[in-house]
Amino acid sequence: MSDKQIFKVIFMAQGQVYEIYARSVGHGDLFGFVEVEQLVFGERSSLVVDPSEEKIKSEFENVRRTWLPMHSIVRIDEVDKQGQSKISRLEGSNVAQFPLPIYTPSDN
Protein backbone atom coordinates (compact mmCIF):
# COMPACT_ATOMS: atom_id res chain seq x y z
CA MET A 1 0.00 0.00 0.00
CA SER A 2 1.40 3.36 -0.99
CA ASP A 3 2.11 6.09 1.57
CA LYS A 4 0.54 8.54 -0.88
CA GLN A 5 -2.84 6.78 -0.76
CA ILE A 6 -5.45 8.77 1.16
CA PHE A 7 -9.14 8.23 1.81
CA LYS A 8 -11.92 10.67 2.66
CA VAL A 9 -14.40 9.06 5.04
CA ILE A 10 -17.77 10.70 5.65
CA PHE A 11 -19.93 9.28 8.44
CA MET A 12 -22.76 10.27 10.76
CA ALA A 13 -22.55 10.22 14.55
CA GLN A 14 -24.64 11.88 17.27
CA GLY A 15 -26.59 14.07 14.85
CA GLN A 16 -23.48 15.38 13.11
CA VAL A 17 -21.67 14.62 9.85
CA TYR A 18 -17.93 13.95 10.18
CA GLU A 19 -15.47 14.23 7.30
CA ILE A 20 -12.06 12.77 8.09
CA TYR A 21 -9.01 11.71 6.08
CA ALA A 22 -7.04 8.50 6.65
CA ARG A 23 -4.25 6.52 5.04
CA SER A 24 -5.87 3.12 5.62
CA VAL A 25 -9.50 1.93 5.46
CA GLY A 26 -10.67 -1.68 5.57
CA HIS A 27 -13.26 -4.11 6.87
CA GLY A 28 -11.18 -5.04 9.93
CA ASP A 29 -11.83 -7.87 12.37
CA LEU A 30 -15.08 -6.62 13.91
CA PHE A 31 -18.12 -7.79 11.94
CA GLY A 32 -20.27 -4.86 10.79
CA PHE A 33 -17.58 -2.22 11.34
CA VAL A 34 -15.21 -0.35 9.02
CA GLU A 35 -11.68 0.05 10.36
CA VAL A 36 -10.08 3.46 9.80
CA GLU A 37 -6.37 3.93 10.62
CA GLN A 38 -3.68 6.60 10.39
CA LEU A 39 -5.92 9.65 10.55
CA VAL A 40 -4.46 12.69 8.77
CA PHE A 41 -5.05 16.29 9.81
CA GLY A 42 -3.82 19.60 8.38
CA GLU A 43 -0.62 21.15 9.63
CA ARG A 44 -0.67 24.13 11.98
CA SER A 45 1.68 26.11 9.75
CA SER A 46 -0.72 28.95 9.06
CA LEU A 47 -1.67 31.77 11.39
CA VAL A 48 -5.38 31.30 10.72
CA VAL A 49 -6.86 28.51 12.84
CA ASP A 50 -10.11 26.89 11.73
CA PRO A 51 -12.24 26.07 14.81
CA SER A 52 -14.12 23.21 13.10
CA GLU A 53 -10.89 21.42 12.20
CA GLU A 54 -9.49 22.03 15.69
CA LYS A 55 -12.63 20.45 17.20
CA ILE A 56 -12.33 17.25 15.17
CA LYS A 57 -8.57 17.16 15.71
CA SER A 58 -9.00 17.30 19.48
CA GLU A 59 -11.74 14.64 19.38
CA PHE A 60 -9.43 12.19 17.59
CA GLU A 61 -6.23 13.42 19.28
CA ASN A 62 -4.91 10.12 20.70
CA VAL A 63 -6.72 7.76 18.31
CA ARG A 64 -4.52 5.38 16.31
CA ARG A 65 -7.41 3.37 14.87
CA THR A 66 -11.19 3.69 14.99
CA TRP A 67 -14.01 1.35 14.05
CA LEU A 68 -17.13 2.90 12.54
CA PRO A 69 -20.45 1.04 12.28
CA MET A 70 -21.20 0.21 8.63
CA HIS A 71 -24.64 1.82 8.80
CA SER A 72 -23.15 5.18 9.86
CA ILE A 73 -20.87 5.46 6.80
CA VAL A 74 -22.15 7.85 4.13
CA ARG A 75 -19.28 7.32 1.70
CA ILE A 76 -15.58 6.51 1.37
CA ASP A 77 -13.53 8.04 -1.44
CA GLU A 78 -9.91 7.54 -2.45
CA VAL A 79 -8.67 11.08 -3.15
CA ASP A 80 -5.55 12.61 -4.68
CA LYS A 81 -4.92 15.06 -1.87
CA GLN A 82 -6.12 15.76 1.63
CA GLY A 83 -8.82 18.33 2.23
CA GLN A 84 -9.96 19.88 5.47
CA SER A 85 -11.45 17.60 8.14
CA LYS A 86 -14.67 18.96 9.59
CA ILE A 87 -17.79 18.33 11.63
CA SER A 88 -21.09 19.78 10.45
CA ARG A 89 -24.67 19.58 11.65
CA LEU A 90 -26.91 17.04 10.01
CA GLU A 91 -29.27 19.09 7.85
CA GLY A 92 -32.86 18.10 7.14
CA SER A 93 -35.63 16.66 9.24
CA ASN A 94 -35.39 15.47 12.81
CA VAL A 95 -36.12 11.88 11.75
CA ALA A 96 -33.08 9.59 11.82
CA GLN A 97 -32.76 6.42 9.77
CA PHE A 98 -33.08 3.27 11.85
CA PRO A 99 -30.00 1.05 11.46
CA LEU A 100 -30.55 -1.54 8.75
CA PRO A 101 -29.97 -5.22 9.48
CA ILE A 102 -26.59 -6.47 8.37
CA TYR A 103 -26.34 -9.62 6.28
CA THR A 104 -25.40 -12.62 8.39
CA PRO A 105 -24.24 -15.82 6.70
CA SER A 106 -26.54 -18.84 6.99
CA ASP A 107 -25.49 -22.05 8.72
CA ASN A 108 -25.62 -24.10 5.48
For each residue, the residues with C-beta under 8 A, 3 or more apart:
1: 5 24
2: 5
3: 23
4:
5: 1 2 23 78
6: 21 22 23 40 78 79 80 81 82
7: 21 22 23 24 25 36 76 77 78 79
8: 19 20 21 76 77 79 83
9: 18 19 20 21 22 25 34 36 68 73 75 76
10: 17 18 19 73 74 75 76
11: 17 18 68 72 73 74
12: 15 16 17 18 72 74 90
13: 16 18 72
14:
15: 12 89 90 96
16: 12 13 87 88 89 90
17: 10 11 12 74 87 88 89 90
18: 9 10 11 12 13 56 85 86 87
19: 8 9 10 83 85 86 87 88
20: 8 9 36 39 56 60 85
21: 6 7 8 9 39 40 41 79 82 83 85
22: 6 7 9 25 36 37 38 39 40
23: 3 5 6 7 37 38 40
24: 1 7 35 36 37 38
25: 7 9 22 34 35 36 37 76
26: 34 35
27: 33 34 35
28: 33 34 35 67
29: 35
30: 33 35 67
31: 102
32: 69 70 102
33: 27 28 30 67 68 69 70
34: 9 25 26 27 28 67 68 69 70 73 76
35: 24 25 26 27 28 29 30 65 66 67
36: 7 9 20 22 24 25 39 65 66 67 68
37: 22 23 24 25 64 65 66
38: 22 23 24 64
39: 20 21 22 36 60 63 66
40: 6 21 22 23 82
41: 21 53 56 57 60 85
42: 53 82 84 85
43:
44: 49
45:
46: 49
47:
48:
49: 44 46 54
50: 53 54 84
51: 54 55
52: 55 56 86 87 88
53: 41 42 50 56 57 84 85 86
54: 49 50 51 57 58
55: 51 52 58 59 87
56: 18 20 41 52 53 59 60 85 86 87
57: 41 53 54 60 61 85
58: 54 55 61
59: 55 56 87
60: 20 39 41 56 57 63 66
61: 57 58
62:
63: 39 60 66
64: 37 38
65: 35 36 37
66: 35 36 37 39 60 63
67: 28 30 33 34 35 36
68: 9 11 33 34 36 72 73
69: 32 33 34 72 73 99
70: 32 33 34 73 102
71: 97 99 100 102
72: 11 12 13 68 69
73: 9 10 11 34 68 69 70 76
74: 10 11 12 17
75: 9 10
76: 7 8 9 10 25 34 73
77: 7 8
78: 5 6 7
79: 6 7 8 21 82 83
80: 6
81: 6
82: 6 21 40 42 79
83: 8 19 21 79
84: 42 50 53
85: 18 19 20 21 41 42 53 56 57
86: 18 19 52 53 56
87: 16 17 18 19 52 55 56 59
88: 16 17 19 52 91
89: 15 16 17
90: 12 15 16 17
91: 88
92:
93:
94:
95:
96: 15
97: 71 100
98:
99: 69 71
100: 71 97
101:
102: 31 32 70 71
103:
104:
105:
106:
107:
108:
